[in-house]
Amino acid sequence: TVMFVKLHNYHWYVTGEQFFTLHAKFEELYNEAASHLDALAERLLALGGKPVATLSDALAVASVKEARGGESAREMVQAVVDDFSNMVKELKTGMELAASSRDDTTGDLFLSILSSLEKHIWQLRAYLG
């Protein structure tokens, strides 16, 4: 949820000569984040859990920090790389826990998200040079 909002912030506030490229990329990323967020919440509900559903609760438990505001385009991209890299580590831990619980469905969901994030990390690092 925090990443979803952060990507919106970057989409709205990116400026500079790479505006068109990054504006579109951040939109792609927040749309994908929305899809992942929904899939994760529904999986949690299917398992009898309760997903975090308020911004204040999301901020309290998230490893992702809010956008500061005023970041340069390059700082925005680097922050996304850093956040996605952290999320990859968390997904790997989740996959280990799912495997130990013999929950292949959750493990597969995590793997799918991880795969997508790793591709974005590669692309964004290439962008940064």
KOLVEX-364550 format. One record per residue: residue number from 1; y negated, z negated, x of N, C-alpha, C in turn. Coordinates in pm, 1 decimal, decimal comma, padded with zeros to 6 digits, always signed. Example, Ala and Ser with C-alpha at 12.3 -4.5 7.8 and 13.67 -1.06 7.14 Angstrom:
REM KOLVEX-364550
(1; (+00569,0; -00780,0; +01319,0); (+00450,0; -00780,0; +01230,0); (+00330,0; -00780,0; +01320,0))
(2; (+00225,0; -00708,0; +01285,0); (+00106,0; -00714,0; +01367,0); (-00003,0; -00787,0; +01290,0))
REM end
This chain:
REM KOLVEX-364550
(1; (+00119,5; +00000,0; +00082,9); (+00000,0; +00000,0; +00000,0); (-00124,9; +00000,0; +00086,7))
(2; (-00125,1; -00082,4; +00189,2); (-00241,3; -00087,5; +00279,0); (-00256,3; +00045,6; +00352,7))
(3; (-00145,4; +00103,2; +00396,6); (-00151,6; +00232,9; +00464,8); (-00202,4; +00340,3; +00369,9))
(4; (-00158,7; +00338,4; +00246,5); (-00202,4; +00433,7; +00144,8); (-00354,9; +00428,7; +00129,3))
(5; (-00409,2; +00308,8; +00118,4); (-00554,6; +00292,4; +00103,9); (-00626,2; +00332,1; +00232,8))
(6; (-00569,8; +00294,8; +00346,2); (-00629,6; +00328,2; +00475,7); (-00639,1; +00479,5; +00493,5))
(7; (-00533,3; +00550,6; +00455,9); (-00534,4; +00696,3; +00467,1); (-00638,0; +00759,1; +00374,3))
(8; (-00658,4; +00699,0; +00257,8); (-00766,0; +00745,7; +00169,0); (-00901,8; +00725,4; +00235,1))
(9; (-00920,7; +00609,5; +00295,3); (-01045,6; +00582,0; +00364,8); (-01072,0; +00689,3; +00470,1))
(10; (-00972,1; +00718,1; +00550,6); (-00988,2; +00818,3; +00655,7); (-01013,5; +00956,7; +00596,5))
(11; (-00945,6; +00990,0; +00489,1); (-00964,7; +01118,0; +00421,3); (-01110,1; +01132,8; +00373,8))
(12; (-01163,8; +01028,1; +00318,3); (-01299,6; +01031,8; +00263,2); (-01407,3; +01026,5; +00370,5))
(13; (-01380,5; +00955,6; +00479,6); (-01486,8; +00928,4; +00576,2); (-01474,7; +01002,0; +00709,5))
(14; (-01373,0; +01085,0; +00726,7); (-01363,3; +01159,5; +00851,4); (-01479,9; +01257,6; +00860,5))
(15; (-01535,4; +01270,4; +00980,5); (-01645,4; +01364,7; +01004,5); (-01621,6; +01432,6; +01138,6))
(16; (-01700,7; +01535,4; +01164,5); (-01693,8; +01602,4; +01293,6); (-01633,0; +01740,0; +01282,0))
(17; (-01617,8; +01800,8; +01397,8); (-01573,7; +01940,5; +01399,8); (-01430,3; +01958,5; +01353,4))
(18; (-01351,2; +01852,8; +01351,5); (-01213,4; +01861,0; +01302,1); (-01201,8; +01814,7; +01156,8))
(19; (-01316,6; +01806,6; +01086,6); (-01317,4; +01757,3; +00949,4); (-01213,6; +01826,7; +00862,1))
(20; (-01215,5; +01958,5; +00857,1); (-01128,0; +02030,5; +00764,4); (-00980,6; +02005,2; +00794,7))
(21; (-00945,5; +02004,3; +00921,5); (-00807,2; +01979,6; +00962,1); (-00763,7; +01838,2; +00924,9))
(22; (-00845,6; +01739,4; +00961,8); (-00806,3; +01599,8; +00938,9); (-00819,7; +01559,3; +00793,1))
(23; (-00918,9; +01609,5; +00724,2); (-00935,1; +01580,0; +00581,8); (-00807,0; +01620,8; +00507,7))
(24; (-00757,7; +01740,6; +00535,3); (-00635,3; +01789,5; +00471,0); (-00512,6; +01709,3; +00517,4))
(25; (-00505,1; +01676,3; +00646,3); (-00390,5; +01601,8; +00698,7); (-00383,1; +01462,7; +00638,2))
(26; (-00495,5; +01393,7; +00631,5); (-00494,9; +01259,6; +00573,0); (-00454,3; +01264,3; +00425,6))
(27; (-00494,9; +01368,7; +00354,0); (-00453,4; +01383,3; +00214,0); (-00301,1; +01403,2; +00206,2))
(28; (-00248,5; +01487,9; +00292,3); (-00102,8; +01508,0; +00297,6); (-00032,4; +01375,2; +00322,3))
(29; (-00084,9; +01296,4; +00415,4); (-00021,4; +01169,7; +00450,9); (-00030,8; +01067,2; +00339,2))
(30; (-00145,1; +01058,7; +00268,8); (-00150,7; +00958,7; +00162,0); (-00067,2; +01000,5; +00041,8))
(31; (-00052,9; +01130,2; +00018,7); (+00036,6; +01174,5; -00088,8); (+00182,0; +01140,2; -00054,8))
(32; (+00218,9; +01161,2; +00069,8); (+00354,0; +01124,1; +00112,5); (+00373,4; +00972,8; +00106,2))
(33; (+00272,3; +00898,2; +00147,2); (+00280,7; +00751,8; +00142,3); (+00302,2; +00703,8; -00000,7))
(34; (+00235,2; +00767,2; -00096,5); (+00252,0; +00729,9; -00237,2); (+00396,5; +00749,7; -00281,7))
(35; (+00455,0; +00859,5; -00238,5); (+00593,9; +00887,7; -00273,7); (+00688,0; +00784,4; -00212,1))
(36; (+00665,8; +00751,6; -00084,6); (+00748,6; +00650,3; -00017,9); (+00730,8; +00513,8; -00082,9))
(37; (+00608,7; +00480,9; -00114,1); (+00578,8; +00351,5; -00176,1); (+00653,4; +00337,3; -00308,3))
(38; (+00650,7; +00442,5; -00389,0); (+00719,1; +00439,8; -00517,4); (+00869,8; +00427,3; -00498,6))
(39; (+00926,0; +00504,6; -00406,7); (+01070,5; +00499,4; -00382,1); (+01113,8; +00360,6; -00334,2))
(40; (+01034,7; +00301,4; -00245,6); (+01067,6; +00167,6; -00194,9); (+01058,4; +00062,3; -00305,2))
(41; (+00953,4; +00070,8; -00385,5); (+00936,7; -00025,8; -00494,6); (+01051,2; -00013,8; -00595,2))
(42; (+01086,9; +00108,6; -00629,9); (+01195,4; +00127,7; -00726,1); (+01329,4; +00082,1; -00670,0))
(43; (+01351,8; +00102,7; -00541,4); (+01476,1; +00054,0; -00479,9); (+01480,1; -00097,7; -00483,0))
(44; (+01368,7; -00159,2; -00452,1); (+01361,0; -00305,3; -00456,1); (+01387,6; -00357,1; -00596,9))
(45; (+01329,6; -00293,5; -00696,6); (+01354,0; -00332,9; -00835,9); (+01501,3; -00315,1; -00872,6))
(46; (+01562,4; -00205,7; -00827,5); (+01703,8; -00180,9; -00856,0); (+01793,4; -00289,3; -00796,2))
(47; (+01747,5; -00348,4; -00686,5); (+01823,8; -00455,0; -00621,4); (+01789,4; -00593,2; -00675,9))
(48; (+01701,3; -00597,3; -00777,9); (+01664,6; -00725,0; -00838,2); (+01544,1; -00791,0; -00774,6))
(49; (+01476,9; -00721,3; -00684,9); (+01358,8; -00776,9; -00619,8); (+01231,3; -00743,0; -00695,1))
(50; (+01122,1; -00786,3; -00639,9); (+00990,9; -00760,4; -00699,6); (+00897,4; -00706,7; -00592,2))
(51; (+00853,2; -00581,7; -00607,6); (+00761,2; -00526,8; -00507,7); (+00622,8; -00590,0; -00518,3))
(52; (+00554,4; -00595,5; -00406,8); (+00415,5; -00640,6; -00402,5); (+00333,4; -00538,7; -00481,5))
(53; (+00250,7; -00587,6; -00573,0); (+00180,5; -00494,0; -00661,9); (+00031,5; -00523,6; -00678,0))
(54; (-00024,1; -00603,9; -00587,2); (-00169,7; -00624,9; -00587,0); (-00220,6; -00602,4; -00445,4))
(55; (-00346,2; -00563,5; -00435,5); (-00403,3; -00539,1; -00303,0); (-00408,8; -00667,1; -00220,2))
(56; (-00445,1; -00777,8; -00282,1); (-00453,0; -00902,3; -00205,5); (-00315,5; -00943,8; -00154,1))
(57; (-00212,7; -00928,9; -00236,2); (-00077,1; -00961,4; -00189,7); (-00032,4; -00864,3; -00080,6))
(58; (-00066,5; -00737,1; -00095,7); (-00029,7; -00637,8; +00006,4); (-00094,6; -00672,5; +00139,4))
(59; (-00221,7; -00706,6; +00136,8); (-00291,2; -00743,0; +00260,6); (-00230,7; -00867,0; +00325,5))
(60; (-00183,1; -00959,1; +00242,4); (-00127,2; -01083,5; +00294,8); (+00004,7; -01062,1; +00368,9))
(61; (+00081,9; -00961,2; +00329,8); (+00214,1; -00943,6; +00389,8); (+00225,7; -00821,5; +00480,7))
(62; (+00126,3; -00735,5; +00481,1); (+00136,3; -00608,8; +00555,2); (+00115,1; -00626,2; +00705,1))
(63; (+00187,5; -00547,3; +00781,9); (+00161,0; -00540,7; +00925,8); (+00045,9; -00443,6; +00952,6))
(64; (+00023,6; -00350,4; +00862,3); (-00087,5; -00255,3; +00873,2); (-00216,8; -00327,5; +00836,5))
(65; (-00318,2; -00307,0; +00916,6); (-00449,3; -00366,0; +00889,4); (-00539,0; -00262,6; +00822,5))
(66; (-00631,7; -00309,6; +00743,0); (-00726,8; -00220,1; +00676,3); (-00807,3; -00140,2; +00777,9))
(67; (-00858,1; -00026,6; +00732,7); (-00953,4; +00048,3; +00814,1); (-01076,0; -00039,5; +00835,3))
(68; (-01135,5; -00031,9; +00952,8); (-01256,1; -00110,8; +00982,4); (-01377,5; -00050,3; +00914,1))
(69; (-01376,3; +00082,4; +00908,5); (-01495,3; +00155,1; +00863,2); (-01572,8; +00197,0; +00986,9))
(70; (-01620,3; +00320,0; +00986,1); (-01698,5; +00369,6; +01097,9); (-01618,6; +00422,6; +01214,6))
(71; (-01485,3; +00433,6; +01200,6); (-01404,3; +00487,3; +01309,1); (-01437,7; +00634,5; +01331,6))
(72; (-01428,6; +00677,6; +01455,6); (-01440,8; +00820,1; +01486,9); (-01312,5; +00889,4; +01440,5))
(73; (-01315,7; +01020,5; +01431,6); (-01196,8; +01096,2; +01392,9); (-01080,8; +01065,6; +01487,1))
(74; (-01109,2; +01062,1; +01616,3); (-01004,9; +01033,1; +01715,7); (-00948,5; +00892,0; +01696,3))
(75; (-01033,9; +00795,3; +01670,0); (-00987,2; +00658,1; +01645,8); (-00901,1; +00651,0; +01520,2))
(76; (-00937,3; +00727,2; +01418,9); (-00856,9; +00731,3; +01295,8); (-00716,2; +00781,7; +01325,7))
(77; (-00708,1; +00892,3; +01398,1); (-00577,2; +00950,3; +01430,0); (-00496,7; +00852,6; +01514,9))
(78; (-00558,7; +00790,7; +01613,0); (-00487,2; +00694,4; +01697,5); (-00438,7; +00575,8; +01615,0))
(79; (-00519,3; +00528,3; +01521,9); (-00477,6; +00416,8; +01436,1); (-00356,4; +00455,0; +01351,5))
(80; (-00354,2; +00576,9; +01301,6); (-00239,1; +00622,3; +01222,8); (-00114,3; +00629,3; +01311,5))
(81; (-00128,5; +00681,6; +01431,7); (-00015,4; +00685,0; +01525,6); (+00035,2; +00543,6; +01551,1))
(82; (-00055,0; +00450,9; +01577,1); (-00015,7; +00312,4; +01605,0); (+00053,3; +00249,2; +01484,1))
(83; (-00004,7; +00269,6; +01366,3); (+00054,4; +00212,7; +01244,3); (+00191,7; +00273,4; +01216,2))
(84; (+00202,4; +00404,9; +01226,6); (+00330,3; +00470,2; +01201,5); (+00434,9; +00426,5; +01304,0))
(85; (+00394,2; +00409,3; +01429,2); (+00487,3; +00363,2; +01533,0); (+00539,4; +00223,7; +01500,3))
(86; (+00452,0; +00137,9; +01453,2); (+00491,6; +00003,8; +01412,4); (+00585,6; +00009,1; +01292,4))
(87; (+00554,7; +00097,2; +01198,3); (+00638,8; +00110,6; +01079,4); (+00777,5; +00163,1; +01116,7))
(88; (+00786,0; +00249,3; +01215,0); (+00916,1; +00299,9; +01261,7); (+01000,5; +00182,9; +01312,0))
(89; (+00940,1; +00093,8; +01389,4); (+01013,3; -00024,0; +01438,4); (+01063,1; -00109,2; +01321,5))
(90; (+00976,4; -00129,2; +01223,6); (+01014,2; -00209,4; +01106,9); (+01125,7; -00141,7; +01026,8))
(91; (+01119,3; -00010,5; +01014,4); (+01223,8; +00062,4; +00942,3); (+01357,8; +00052,1; +01015,0))
(92; (+01355,0; +00056,2; +01147,4); (+01479,1; +00041,8; +01224,2); (+01540,3; -00095,7; +01201,1))
(93; (+01457,4; -00198,4; +01196,6); (+01506,6; -00332,9; +01164,8); (+01564,7; -00335,6; +01023,9))
(94; (+01494,7; -00273,2; +00930,6); (+01544,3; -00265,3; +00793,0); (+01677,2; -00192,2; +00784,0))
(95; (+01692,4; -00087,1; +00863,0); (+01818,0; -00011,8; +00864,0); (+01932,6; -00098,5; +00916,6))
(96; (+01904,0; -00178,7; +01017,4); (+02006,5; -00269,7; +01070,7); (+02046,8; -00372,0; +00965,4))
(97; (+01948,5; -00425,7; +00895,2); (+01978,9; -00523,7; +00789,8); (+02056,5; -00459,1; +00675,5))
(98; (+02017,0; -00338,1; +00638,0); (+02088,3; -00267,4; +00531,9); (+02232,3; -00240,7; +00573,6))
(99; (+02252,1; -00200,3; +00698,8); (+02387,9; -00173,2; +00748,3); (+02472,9; -00299,7; +00746,5))
(100; (+02414,0; -00411,8; +00788,2); (+02490,3; -00537,1; +00790,3); (+02523,8; -00585,1; +00649,2))
(101; (+02447,3; -00539,3; +00551,2); (+02472,3; -00573,1; +00410,3); (+02553,8; -00465,3; +00339,8))
(102; (+02590,6; -00363,1; +00415,0); (+02664,2; -00248,7; +00359,9); (+02587,9; -00182,0; +00245,0))
(103; (+02457,0; -00173,2; +00262,7); (+02370,3; -00109,7; +00163,7); (+02326,9; +00026,3; +00217,7))
(104; (+02417,3; +00122,1; +00206,5); (+02391,7; +00255,3; +00260,0); (+02275,3; +00324,9; +00190,1))
(105; (+02257,4; +00297,7; +00063,0); (+02149,2; +00362,4; -00012,1); (+02013,8; +00323,4; +00044,0))
(106; (+01993,5; +00195,2; +00067,9); (+01867,0; +00149,5; +00125,5); (+01852,9; +00200,1; +00268,4))
(107; (+01959,8; +00195,3; +00345,3); (+01956,8; +00247,1; +00481,8); (+01918,8; +00394,2; +00485,5))
(108; (+01972,8; +00472,3; +00393,1); (+01939,1; +00615,0; +00385,7); (+01792,8; +00635,7; +00349,7))
(109; (+01741,3; +00554,7; +00258,7); (+01599,6; +00563,3; +00221,4); (+01511,9; +00534,5; +00342,9))
(110; (+01544,5; +00428,0; +00414,4); (+01468,1; +00393,6; +00534,8); (+01476,1; +00504,7; +00639,7))
(111; (+01594,1; +00562,2; +00658,0); (+01611,4; +00668,9; +00755,5); (+01526,9; +00791,4; +00719,4))
(112; (+01521,3; +00824,1; +00593,9); (+01441,3; +00937,9; +00548,8); (+01292,8; +00916,3; +00579,2))
(113; (+01244,4; +00798,0; +00551,1); (+01104,0; +00766,7; +00578,3); (+01078,6; +00766,3; +00728,6))
(114; (+01168,9; +00704,8; +00803,4); (+01156,7; +00698,7; +00949,0); (+01148,5; +00838,7; +01008,7))
(115; (+01233,5; +00926,8; +00962,7); (+01235,5; +01065,0; +01011,4); (+01100,3; +01132,7; +00991,8))
(116; (+01044,4; +01113,9; +00875,0); (+00915,1; +01173,2; +00843,2); (+00804,3; +01114,9; +00931,0))
(117; (+00806,0; +00983,3; +00948,7); (+00703,3; +00918,5; +01030,6); (+00712,5; +00963,1; +01175,9))
(118; (+00834,1; +00976,6; +01227,9); (+00849,3; +01021,8; +01366,9); (+00792,3; +01162,3; +01384,9))
(119; (+00811,0; +01247,8; +01287,5); (+00754,5; +01382,6; +01295,9); (+00601,7; +01376,7; +01295,1))
(120; (+00545,9; +01293,0; +01207,8); (+00399,4; +01279,4; +01203,3); (+00345,1; +01222,3; +01334,2))
(121; (+00414,6; +01125,4; +01390,6); (+00372,3; +01066,6; +01518,3); (+00366,9; +01175,0; +01626,1))
(122; (+00471,0; +01254,8; +01634,2); (+00475,7; +01364,5; +01731,4); (+00357,0; +01458,9; +01711,2))
(123; (+00333,3; +01499,6; +01587,3); (+00225,8; +01594,4; +01559,6); (+00087,7; +01535,2; +01591,0))
(124; (+00068,0; +01409,7; +01551,5); (-00062,2; +01346,8; +01573,6); (-00086,3; +01320,0; +01722,0))
(125; (+00018,2; +01285,7; +01795,0); (+00004,7; +01268,9; +01941,3); (-00029,8; +01402,2; +02006,4))
(126; (+00031,0; +01509,1; +01957,4); (-00001,2; +01642,5; +02009,5); (-00147,1; +01675,8; +01980,7))
(127; (-00194,7; +01638,0; +01864,4); (-00334,3; +01658,7; +01828,7); (-00426,6; +01585,1; +01926,2))
(128; (-00387,8; +01460,7; +01958,5); (-00469,9; +01379,6; +02049,3); (-00464,4; +01430,4; +02193,2))
(129; (-00363,2; +01510,8; +02224,7); (-00351,4; +01567,3; +02358,7); (-00285,7; +01471,2; +02452,3))
REM end
